[in-house]
Amino acid sequence: MKWKTILFAWMCITPVGADEGIWPFPQFPKDAVQQKYNFEVTGQFLDNLRLASARIGSGSGASISPKGLLLTNQHVVSGCLAKISSVHNDYLRDGFYAASELAEVRCADLEASVLTNIDDVTKRVKAAAKDGAPAPKALEARRAEIAHIESGCAASPETTCAVVTLFAGGRYDLYRYKKYTDVRLVFAPESALAFFGRERDSITYLRYGLDIAFLRVYENGKPAGTPHYLQWSADGVKDGDLVFAAGNPATTVRETTAAQLTFYRDTALPAALARLGPRIQQLTAFGAKSDDNQRLAQPVLTGFLESYKSTAGKLIGLRDDRLVLRKTTFDLKIRHAVENDPKLGAAAAKVWDQVAAAYKTWAPLEKPYQILEGSPAPGSNLFRIARQLVRRREESDSPALTTSSDVPVTPSLETILLAQYLEELKGLKEKDVPIKAILGGKTPQQAAEGLMQSTKLQDMAEQRRFASNPDAVVKSDDAMIRLALLLDAPARRLQKKHAEVIGSLETSAAEKIAQYRYLLFGDAEYPDATSSPRVEFGVVKGYTDRAGIPQPYAATFGGLYYRRTNDGPYQVPQRWVDSKPALNLITALDFVSTCDIAGGDYGSPTVNRAGQLVGVMFDGNLESLPNTYLYTDEQARAVHVAVQGIAEALEKVYKAKPLLRELGLNGGTL
């Protein structure tokens, strides 16, 4: 097949459409945006967006003044807020505001990094592996060359470098970052506002969260000069606006085949939901008995609820026949193109058959794998500690033990969670797990109570004793450790089987398919997200949800107060109650866009055609969850905090005039 024919094939089968794409900056589809929106995205526009954007901790953010002021999410800095709090000042609960630079407090564990340069080093990395070298040797050689490139790149402590693997090794780019290690807190709202309704509303819309925080980066003890920054939009955002977002989205798996999607839809995700449901019911019933029970159960219950909603959202998306059909059709077109390419051919195209066969073989093992190895005893801190102690004996690279001083152990909760886990084990076959030896003739509830009475792992000294003497683990008569030992061998057998059947194949198949697609599409297609800097585009746009209810493009302060109650996750601090008469209740607080939220661009700045800041991303809706596998813009939306809402709150609620002046708002009214 000649390359002109391949180009024609690409024109027929390219999957990128609508506002899809988590694009590396040098690869941004300027022509597509020009054609669809009649807007020229210049190199200067992208450069300023890149140089104003930053990775902050585990999230993203952006420079918004020439004096080092950054905007990100409150949940990105929540660890800092907790650490600077005291008995007298709970900054997570009450918020934080430094009215002057002298009052700004350093966040010791936070760093901010700005991507300054991108260089293609593909030839260097690929040339390190000799032609015909065995795959393990070639991989080792490429890794050695990557390490050499990275070590030779950093010219100073303020510079860090990383070689980013794109298209599963089809391309390698060297990213050079300017690093700021002196990061100080300027402002964060109360958690009740930042996370308003999140316990029930995360990954949904309408949302009313003020999930923002302001930081400042310093150099040599002074605010850093940041000539590349995003000006605050005086107009804010409105329905239909074209917007761009820059961030560091987590991993996506859009090279996933239709066979894999079918496995997730029919086996893996339903199994996960079936495990979460009973635990949520039990903890909800436990919490309903008293306020103390509710306080104890809420952290674990919140985690289960978020996992349930995330898993259910993915499953709902995959049960949309149009999504899987679209993926199946695209797989077939890619496969046919590969088969007709003389350099690849039918042998290369067999990877799709291999993936389908592997998942068909693995499907009956998924349920016991989740129970024994993938997610054993969800929520039980004592079993997690026991499993860690057992495996530390044989795994020199095992993670450091998380002791009960780090994560509190609540006996009543542990008993509930362990009883449910033993009930799951009871449902497995004796060949999979020695359930008779585990239960000893008792019911799961009785056995769980016995475990709690016969373990001493609540004692941190006991944990340390086992951690420092691994041989004592095998000889121990501690009931929790005995349970972990009884389950370890069957869990390891499934772990080994998983690696043999789908683990290595999943990686190699993804690499092959990604590389095939890169051969066909080149830079006209974006690579999967890898937590490295990307840029997306879309429009501010409401939608009709799966229940047939129209959802507006923006959620307002009026909606926040309408949703407010005096209990649960819908409470607001007293100063928000007192400030209600002063607020313009029709001001947009949050809004949604068709930007490709992908794996979560939390803290990502969102700008308009003029490159001015109009929002900061903090979540996606339920319908966006299947975007992990395949993008759709029919209902999937990214959720942003609107600059109008931020300015309104800073002026009317927090009276933060110095901060408003630095943003160029002179009093705060937009």
QUIFENBEL-V448298 format. One record per helix or strand. SS is the DSSP state (h for helix, s for strand). FROM is the first residue (numbers start at 1). LEN is the number of residues. If there is no record, write none. Layout:
# QUIFENBEL-V448298
ss from len
SS FROM LEN
SS FROM LEN
This chain:
# QUIFENBEL-V448298
ss from len
h 3 11
s 23 1
h 25 3
h 30 8
h 43 10
s 53 4
s 59 5
s 69 4
h 74 3
h 78 7
h 91 4
s 96 2
h 101 3
s 105 2
s 112 9
h 122 6
h 135 19
s 159 8
h 167 3
s 171 10
s 182 7
h 191 4
h 198 4
s 213 7
s 222 2
s 232 1
s 242 6
h 258 30
h 291 28
h 321 19
h 345 5
h 351 24
h 381 12
h 411 16
h 435 5
h 444 11
h 460 9
h 471 5
h 479 46
s 534 7
s 543 2
s 550 2
s 554 3
h 557 7
h 568 3
h 574 9
s 588 6
s 605 3
s 613 8
h 622 7
s 638 5
h 643 10
h 657 6
